[in-house]
Amino acid sequence: MPRRALINHRPLLLASLIAGVSYFFVMDDPIGGIWLMIWKGLGVGFLALYAAFRGRGLDAALIALAMALCAAADMVLEISLLFGGGLFALAHIVAITLYLRNRRGSTSGSQRAAAGALLLLTPGIAWLMTYPSENWQVATVYSAFVGAMAAAAWISRFPRYRVGVGAVLFVVSDLLIFAREVAILPDQVTGWLIWPLYYGAQFLIATGVIQTLRMHHGRN
């Protein structure tokens, strides 16, 4: 049964990996267009399908919805940074709901401190980087959602070395976007880091959540 389940569902993860990794090599194509937008959304879009088909129940539906919103945001960002960020914020709200529904039974002081640091430092760093440039308020508020998502993930029952680390990588990826926008870091640096960190984060989060949910329900 485990082998058959893996064979049946591996294509979705494989398709996600192919789309996500290959996009890194074409994302700077100057002609771009709608095909490049769709290509960008496929990596996380296939993760949303993986979550929808592999998971069961409300929690699986929440992670599938969060991934679907992120995939849509990936595409919309190519048109509007503001509307794409709004979709990401909605995805973070959905993810926060999932993580708070699955809070760890007990957390140590260091774990709570780490969650608090993610909650406060993420918007704080975004503010320090972007103020007083245009739309610094938007960047700070959005980063508060990202920090809250990562903090909730860190104290959830999902594995920290997959879901928790994935959430932190998501934070780093977004902060690098702001660093690029205000020219704190050059494109030669951020261009190599943002997409791999972001896609890697989403892959860790989606697979970590779904596999934990399946173990909880006794499925392989």
C-alpha positions as a printed Julia matrix, in Angstrom:
220×3 Matrix{Float64}:
   0.0    0.0     0.0
   2.68   2.62    0.83
   4.53   1.91   -2.44
   1.35   2.03   -4.49
   0.29   5.31   -2.85
   3.68   6.85   -3.6
   3.52   5.74   -7.23
   0.0    7.12   -7.6
   0.76  10.55   -6.12
   4.42  11.14   -6.93
   3.6   12.72  -10.33
   2.12  15.79   -8.62
   5.24  16.4    -6.55
   7.45  15.59   -9.53
   5.5   18.01  -11.71
   5.85  20.66   -9.01
   9.6   20.13   -8.8
  10.01  20.27  -12.56
   7.96  23.47  -12.83
   9.53  25.14   -9.8
  13.14  24.33  -10.65
  12.84  25.02  -14.37
  11.19  28.4   -13.76
  14.39  29.57  -12.07
  16.22  29.23  -15.39
  13.63  31.07  -17.5
  12.31  33.72  -15.1
  14.5   36.47  -16.61
  13.28  35.83  -20.14
  12.74  39.37  -21.52
   9.83  38.39  -23.76
   8.01  36.82  -20.81
   4.29  37.19  -21.26
   1.37  35.11  -20.09
   3.19  31.82  -20.58
   5.87  32.86  -18.09
   3.21  33.91  -15.57
   1.56  30.5   -15.85
   4.91  28.73  -15.61
   5.64  30.66  -12.41
   2.35  29.61  -10.85
   2.67  25.94  -11.74
   5.32  25.09   -9.12
   3.13  25.92   -6.13
  -0.04  25.16   -8.08
   0.94  21.5    -8.3
   1.63  21.56   -4.54
  -1.94  22.77   -4.04
  -3.19  19.82   -6.11
  -0.94  17.46   -4.14
  -2.44  18.73   -0.88
  -5.97  18.49   -2.23
  -5.6   14.91   -3.49
  -3.42  13.51   -0.7
  -5.11  15.12    2.28
  -8.47  14.66    3.91
 -10.52  16.91    6.14
 -10.54  20.62    6.92
  -6.84  20.93    7.71
  -5.85  19.47    4.35
  -8.33  21.78    2.64
  -6.75  24.75    4.42
  -3.2   23.97    3.28
  -4.48  23.28   -0.25
  -6.27  26.66   -0.24
  -3.19  28.45    1.11
  -1.06  26.93   -1.66
  -3.64  27.78   -4.32
  -3.74  31.41   -3.16
   0.06  31.55   -3.24
   0.12  30.12   -6.77
  -2.37  32.78   -7.87
  -0.29  35.44   -6.1
   2.85  34.26   -7.89
   1.18  35.02  -11.21
  -0.54  38.25  -10.2
   2.75  39.66   -8.88
   3.91  39.88  -12.49
   1.14  42.43  -13.06
   0.71  44.14   -9.69
   2.9   43.95   -6.62
   0.05  45.33   -4.5
  -2.63  42.84   -5.58
  -0.18  39.95   -5.54
   0.81  40.88   -2.01
  -2.88  40.99   -1.05
  -3.35  37.42   -2.25
  -0.28  36.34   -0.3
  -1.69  38.03    2.8
  -4.91  36.01    2.39
  -2.82  32.86    2.02
  -1.0   33.69    5.25
  -4.31  34.17    7.07
  -5.43  30.73    5.91
  -2.09  29.21    6.96
  -2.27  30.9    10.37
  -5.74  29.42   10.86
  -4.36  25.97   10.02
  -1.38  26.27   12.38
  -3.43  27.63   15.29
  -5.88  24.76   14.84
  -2.9   22.45   15.24
  -0.97  24.06   18.08
   1.63  21.93   19.79
   0.49  20.51   23.13
   3.36  22.11   25.02
   6.11  24.51   23.98
   9.37  25.35   25.7
  10.48  28.85   26.57
  12.97  28.89   23.71
  10.3   27.81   21.24
   7.97  30.58   22.39
  10.84  33.05   22.21
  11.61  32.0    18.63
   7.95  32.41   17.67
   7.88  35.83   19.31
  11.02  36.86   17.45
   9.48  35.84   14.12
   6.29  37.7    14.96
   8.02  40.96   15.92
  11.29  41.02   14.02
   9.85  40.23   10.59
   7.81  43.47   10.29
  10.5   45.32   12.25
  13.23  44.4     9.78
  10.92  45.19    6.85
  10.25  48.63    8.33
  13.94  49.33    8.9
  14.73  48.37    5.32
  11.92  50.19    3.54
  11.32  53.37    5.56
  10.94  56.08    4.27
  10.64  54.76    0.71
   7.31  54.64   -1.09
   4.83  52.09    0.26
   6.93  51.3     3.34
   3.68  51.04    5.31
   2.38  48.34    2.96
   5.63  46.39    3.22
   5.55  46.57    7.02
   1.9   45.5     7.35
   2.36  42.67    4.87
   5.46  41.49    6.73
   3.4   41.36    9.92
   1.23  38.7     8.24
   4.33  36.79    7.13
   5.83  36.94   10.62
   2.56  35.8    12.2
   2.4   32.88    9.77
   5.95  31.81   10.6
   5.39  32.21   14.34
   2.21  30.11   14.21
   4.0   27.45   12.15
   6.84  27.31   14.68
   4.53  26.48   17.59
   2.31  24.1    15.61
   2.45  20.32   15.86
   3.87  20.07   12.37
   7.59  19.18   12.16
   9.78  22.23   12.75
  12.58  20.96   10.53
  10.17  20.93    7.6
   7.17  23.2     8.16
   8.88  25.48   10.68
  12.02  25.85    8.61
   9.92  26.3     5.49
   8.05  29.18    7.12
  11.34  30.82    8.11
  12.65  30.45    4.55
   9.46  32.15    3.37
  10.23  35.07    5.7
  13.8   35.34    4.4
  12.63  35.23    0.79
  10.16  38.08    1.32
  12.69  40.21    3.19
  15.1   39.72    0.3
  12.41  41.06   -2.05
  12.2   44.24    0.01
  16.0   44.46    0.12
  16.03  44.29   -3.68
  13.27  46.86   -4.08
  15.1   49.47   -1.97
  18.5   48.53   -3.42
  20.02  47.34   -0.14
  21.19  44.22   -1.96
  22.01  44.01   -5.68
  19.99  41.95   -8.13
  23.01  39.7    -8.61
  22.49  38.5    -5.02
  18.73  38.54   -4.62
  18.11  37.08   -8.07
  19.89  33.89   -7.08
  18.18  33.54   -3.7
  14.56  34.7    -3.73
  12.93  32.05   -5.91
  14.88  29.01   -4.6
  14.17  30.02   -0.99
  10.5   30.69   -1.72
   9.83  27.53   -3.69
  11.84  25.41   -1.26
   9.81  26.89    1.58
   6.52  26.01   -0.07
   7.65  22.48   -0.89
   8.72  21.85    2.72
   5.49  23.31    4.12
   3.1   21.44    1.81
   4.76  18.03    2.14
   5.37  18.43    5.88
   1.76  19.34    6.64
   0.18  16.68    4.43
   2.41  13.85    5.61
   1.76  14.78    9.23
  -2.0   14.86    8.66
  -1.9   11.48    6.95
   0.12   9.95    9.79
  -2.39  11.36   12.27
  -5.24   9.71   10.37
  -3.38   6.43   10.01
  -2.77   6.67    6.27
   0.5    5.91    4.47
